[in-house]
Amino acid sequence: MSAPENPPPARNYSGGQIAMTVIGVILLLPGLCSLLFALGMAPEMGRSAFRDPIAQAIITLWVICLAVSALGIVMIVAARKRARAP
């Protein structure tokens, strides 16, 4: 009779990793919202976006929101890497 194999160890998330993941998910929301608005406003923007100051402000706001979402993605990836580390 052979000895039973040990099951792989379960991933244990620390409180900091859980907090990083939750905050990362919250930071994804502005980017999702800005993408939805950008897709909705794309036909209206056209070529006038580069001459209209209001359109330029909206595009700048979209870029900022996408940067915040990128930070959220970085936080989620960092938390998951730390959980996988031995």
C-alpha positions as a LaTeX table, in Angstrom:
\begin{tabular}{lrrr}
\hline
Residue & $x$ (\AA) & $y$ (\AA) & $z$ (\AA) \\
\hline
Met1 & 0.00 & 0.00 & 0.00 \\
Ser2 & 1.43 & 3.37 & $-0.98$ \\
Ala3 & 1.31 & 6.49 & 1.14 \\
Pro4 & $-1.35$ & 9.04 & 0.10 \\
Glu5 & 0.01 & 12.12 & $-1.60$ \\
Asn6 & $-0.20$ & 15.41 & 0.19 \\
Pro7 & $-2.71$ & 17.85 & $-1.33$ \\
Pro8 & $-1.26$ & 21.10 & $-2.63$ \\
Pro9 & $-1.17$ & 23.83 & 0.00 \\
Ala10 & $-4.07$ & 26.25 & $-0.05$ \\
Arg11 & $-3.39$ & 29.88 & $-0.86$ \\
Asn12 & $-3.59$ & 32.03 & 2.19 \\
Tyr13 & $-4.31$ & 35.68 & 1.63 \\
Ser14 & $-3.22$ & 38.12 & 4.28 \\
Gly15 & $-5.32$ & 41.09 & 5.28 \\
Gly16 & $-3.11$ & 43.40 & 3.25 \\
Gln17 & $-3.51$ & 41.30 & 0.12 \\
Ile18 & $-7.28$ & 41.20 & 0.53 \\
Ala19 & $-7.33$ & 44.97 & 1.03 \\
Met20 & $-5.16$ & 45.49 & $-2.07$ \\
Thr21 & $-7.50$ & 43.34 & $-4.13$ \\
Val22 & $-10.64$ & 45.12 & $-2.91$ \\
Ile23 & $-9.13$ & 48.57 & $-3.45$ \\
Gly24 & $-7.87$ & 47.45 & $-6.87$ \\
Val25 & $-11.37$ & 46.38 & $-7.89$ \\
Ile26 & $-12.79$ & 49.70 & $-6.67$ \\
Leu27 & $-10.14$ & 51.54 & $-8.71$ \\
Leu28 & $-11.26$ & 49.66 & $-11.83$ \\
Leu29 & $-14.71$ & 51.31 & $-11.72$ \\
Pro30 & $-13.70$ & 54.79 & $-13.01$ \\
Gly31 & $-11.98$ & 53.23 & $-16.01$ \\
Leu32 & $-15.01$ & 51.08 & $-16.79$ \\
Cys33 & $-17.28$ & 54.09 & $-16.52$ \\
Ser34 & $-15.04$ & 56.22 & $-18.73$ \\
Leu35 & $-14.87$ & 53.49 & $-21.36$ \\
Leu36 & $-18.66$ & 53.25 & $-21.47$ \\
Phe37 & $-19.02$ & 57.02 & $-21.85$ \\
Ala38 & $-16.23$ & 57.13 & $-24.45$ \\
Leu39 & $-17.96$ & 54.49 & $-26.54$ \\
Gly40 & $-21.24$ & 56.35 & $-26.23$ \\
Met41 & $-19.76$ & 59.70 & $-27.19$ \\
Ala42 & $-17.41$ & 58.46 & $-29.93$ \\
Pro43 & $-19.79$ & 59.23 & $-32.83$ \\
Glu44 & $-20.42$ & 62.75 & $-31.52$ \\
Met45 & $-16.77$ & 63.61 & $-30.93$ \\
Gly46 & $-15.47$ & 63.06 & $-34.46$ \\
Arg47 & $-12.80$ & 65.42 & $-35.68$ \\
Ser48 & $-13.95$ & 68.39 & $-33.63$ \\
Ala49 & $-12.53$ & 66.85 & $-30.45$ \\
Phe50 & $-9.13$ & 68.38 & $-31.04$ \\
Arg51 & $-10.50$ & 71.92 & $-31.52$ \\
Asp52 & $-13.23$ & 71.98 & $-28.89$ \\
Pro53 & $-11.93$ & 72.85 & $-25.38$ \\
Ile54 & $-14.78$ & 70.97 & $-23.68$ \\
Ala55 & $-14.02$ & 67.83 & $-25.67$ \\
Gln56 & $-10.34$ & 68.19 & $-24.76$ \\
Ala57 & $-11.28$ & 68.38 & $-21.07$ \\
Ile58 & $-13.44$ & 65.27 & $-21.40$ \\
Ile59 & $-10.63$ & 63.36 & $-23.12$ \\
Thr60 & $-8.22$ & 64.44 & $-20.39$ \\
Leu61 & $-10.66$ & 63.19 & $-17.76$ \\
Trp62 & $-10.93$ & 59.85 & $-19.59$ \\
Val63 & $-7.15$ & 59.49 & $-19.63$ \\
Ile64 & $-6.99$ & 60.18 & $-15.89$ \\
Cys65 & $-9.72$ & 57.61 & $-15.22$ \\
Leu66 & $-7.92$ & 55.01 & $-17.31$ \\
Ala67 & $-4.69$ & 55.72 & $-15.41$ \\
Val68 & $-6.52$ & 55.15 & $-12.11$ \\
Ser69 & $-7.82$ & 51.85 & $-13.49$ \\
Ala70 & $-4.31$ & 50.86 & $-14.53$ \\
Leu71 & $-3.24$ & 51.44 & $-10.92$ \\
Gly72 & $-6.07$ & 49.14 & $-9.82$ \\
Ile73 & $-4.86$ & 46.42 & $-12.18$ \\
Val74 & $-1.32$ & 46.77 & $-10.83$ \\
Met75 & $-2.60$ & 46.42 & $-7.26$ \\
Ile76 & $-4.60$ & 43.28 & $-8.07$ \\
Val77 & $-1.67$ & 41.68 & $-9.88$ \\
Ala78 & 0.71 & 42.50 & $-7.02$ \\
Ala79 & $-1.64$ & 41.01 & $-4.44$ \\
Arg80 & $-2.04$ & 37.81 & $-6.45$ \\
Lys81 & 1.72 & 37.46 & $-7.00$ \\
Arg82 & 2.37 & 37.75 & $-3.28$ \\
Ala83 & $-0.25$ & 35.10 & $-2.56$ \\
Arg84 & 1.40 & 32.68 & $-4.99$ \\
Ala85 & 4.88 & 33.24 & $-3.59$ \\
Pro86 & 6.09 & 30.35 & $-1.39$ \\
\hline
\end{tabular}
